[in-house]
């Protein structure tokens, strides 16, 4: 079933719904139009021709198969609090939404990749603009619901999908987006510390040996979860060191 704009609009707590059959990137659309759209607005597409993920990677989105959408939000300078950890909150909302649907074995790989049965299920890319003392955030989300036809030139790591659950994309979108809007609204009031324990219940690598890749540098340690800033905690030679979210990639050792 194709994505339905009226049903999505009715589910939003704020903003407006825009759905395309094909577009370059839902993130790019909102980055172009953020001045003209209300906070909470959502852009979804049946197919992206230039979807992108973290660290400049491309993001595969099979036409009419998966769920790719972006959400626009705005914070004033006074409301911005630990914005760097916001992507962890988004990942948690996705993980908890799947759990509520009865899907077990959902994990989160720090900082914000959603995994199913140990393989990547979805990704998050947050991009921002600052103007007139306001922060505009565009939160892009890609979820693998059915991966029947995969472009292996784009997908270069083990992946999972939820085809066994026969999820209806419109219903999933209508469930996830209001939860995202609700949490984005309260986040400046409660901060990330309100989410740490819940996030860690999904931690893919907790207690396991891992390595952080930062360019050509490898950082090794035992994962000990995260702190209230969303930083990764690694046990290294008897000490716990914190690593901030940035252009790094976490891997099993």
Residue pairs with C-beta under 8 A, 6 or more apart in sequence:
1 168
1 169
1 170
2 46
2 64
3 19
3 44
3 45
3 46
3 169
3 170
3 173
4 19
4 170
5 17
5 18
5 19
7 170
7 174
8 17
8 19
8 42
8 44
8 170
8 173
8 174
8 177
9 16
9 17
10 174
11 173
11 174
11 177
11 178
12 40
12 42
12 177
12 178
12 181
13 40
13 178
13 181
13 182
13 185
14 38
14 39
14 40
14 181
15 37
15 38
15 39
15 40
15 41
15 42
15 71
15 72
15 181
16 37
16 38
16 41
16 42
17 41
17 42
17 44
18 29
18 41
18 42
18 43
18 44
19 43
19 44
19 45
19 46
20 26
20 29
20 43
20 44
20 45
20 46
21 45
21 46
21 47
22 45
22 46
22 47
22 48
22 49
22 63
23 29
23 43
23 45
23 47
23 48
23 49
24 48
24 49
24 50
25 48
25 49
25 50
25 51
25 52
25 140
26 43
26 44
26 45
26 48
26 51
26 68
26 69
26 70
26 140
27 52
27 70
27 125
27 127
27 138
27 140
28 50
29 43
29 70
30 37
30 41
30 43
30 70
30 71
30 72
30 138
31 127
31 129
31 138
34 72
34 129
34 136
34 138
35 131
37 72
38 72
39 72
39 73
39 74
40 71
40 72
40 73
40 181
41 71
41 72
42 69
42 70
42 71
42 72
42 177
43 69
43 70
43 72
44 67
44 68
44 69
44 70
44 173
45 61
45 68
45 69
46 63
46 64
47 61
47 62
47 63
47 64
48 59
48 61
48 68
50 58
51 58
51 59
51 60
51 61
51 68
51 140
51 142
52 58
52 59
52 125
52 140
53 59
53 123
53 125
53 142
54 123
54 124
54 125
55 247
55 249
58 154
59 68
59 123
59 125
59 142
59 154
60 150
60 151
60 154
60 155
61 68
61 142
62 146
62 147
62 148
62 149
62 150
65 145
65 146
65 147
65 148
65 149
66 142
66 143
66 144
66 145
66 146
66 147
66 161
67 141
67 142
67 143
67 145
67 169
67 172
67 173
68 140
68 141
68 142
68 143
69 140
69 141
69 173
69 177
70 138
70 139
70 140
70 141
71 138
71 139
71 141
71 177
71 180
71 181
71 184
72 136
72 137
72 138
72 139
73 136
73 137
73 139
73 181
73 184
74 134
74 135
74 136
74 137
75 83
75 134
75 135
75 137
75 188
76 133
76 134
76 135
77 133
77 134
77 135
79 188
80 135
80 188
81 187
81 188
81 191
82 191
82 192
82 229
82 230
83 128
83 135
83 137
84 229
84 230
84 244
84 245
85 111
85 192
85 229
85 230
85 245
86 126
86 137
86 139
86 184
86 187
86 192
87 111
87 112
87 124
87 126
87 139
87 245
88 108
88 110
88 111
88 112
88 192
88 195
88 199
88 226
88 230
89 183
89 187
89 192
89 195
89 199
90 112
90 124
90 126
90 139
90 141
90 180
90 183
91 108
91 111
91 112
91 113
91 114
91 124
91 199
92 108
92 195
92 198
92 199
92 202
93 176
93 179
93 180
93 183
94 114
94 122
94 124
94 141
94 143
94 176
95 106
95 107
95 108
95 114
95 202
96 179
96 198
97 172
97 175
97 176
97 179
98 106
98 114
98 116
98 162
99 106
100 175
101 165
101 167
101 172
101 175
103 116
103 162
103 165
105 116
105 117
106 114
106 115
106 116
106 121
106 202
107 114
107 115
107 116
107 118
107 202
107 203
107 204
108 114
108 115
108 199
108 202
108 203
108 204
109 115
109 120
109 204
109 205
109 250
110 203
110 204
110 205
110 223
110 226
110 232
110 250
111 230
111 232
111 245
111 250
112 123
112 124
113 120
113 122
113 123
113 124
114 120
114 121
114 122
114 123
114 124
114 143
115 121
115 160
115 204
116 160
116 161
116 162
117 160
118 160
118 204
119 158
119 159
119 160
120 144
120 157
120 158
120 159
120 160
121 143
121 144
121 159
121 160
121 161
121 162
122 141
122 142
122 143
122 144
123 141
123 142
124 139
124 140
124 141
125 139
125 140
126 137
126 138
126 139
126 140
127 137
127 138
127 140
128 135
128 136
128 137
128 138
129 135
129 136
129 138
130 136
139 180
141 176
143 162
143 172
144 159
144 160
144 161
144 162
145 161
145 162
145 163
145 167
145 169
145 172
146 161
146 162
146 163
147 155
147 159
147 161
147 163
148 163
150 159
191 228
192 228
192 229
192 230
193 228
196 225
196 226
196 227
196 228
199 226
200 206
200 225
200 226
203 223
203 225
203 226
205 223
205 250
205 252
206 223
206 224
206 225
207 222
207 223
207 224
208 222
208 223
208 252
208 253
209 220
209 221
209 222
209 223
209 252
209 253
210 220
210 221
210 222
210 223
210 234
210 250
210 251
210 252
210 253
211 218
211 219
211 220
211 221
211 250
211 251
211 252
211 253
212 218
212 219
212 220
212 221
212 232
212 234
212 243
212 248
212 249
212 250
212 251
213 219
213 248
213 249
213 250
213 251
214 246
214 247
214 248
215 247
219 234
219 243
220 234
220 236
220 253
221 234
221 235
221 236
221 241
222 234
222 235
222 236
223 232
223 233
223 234
223 235
224 233
224 234
224 235
224 240
225 233
226 232
226 233
227 233
227 242
229 242
229 244
230 245
231 242
231 243
231 244
231 245
232 242
232 243
232 245
232 250
233 240
233 241
233 242
233 243
234 240
234 241
234 242
234 243
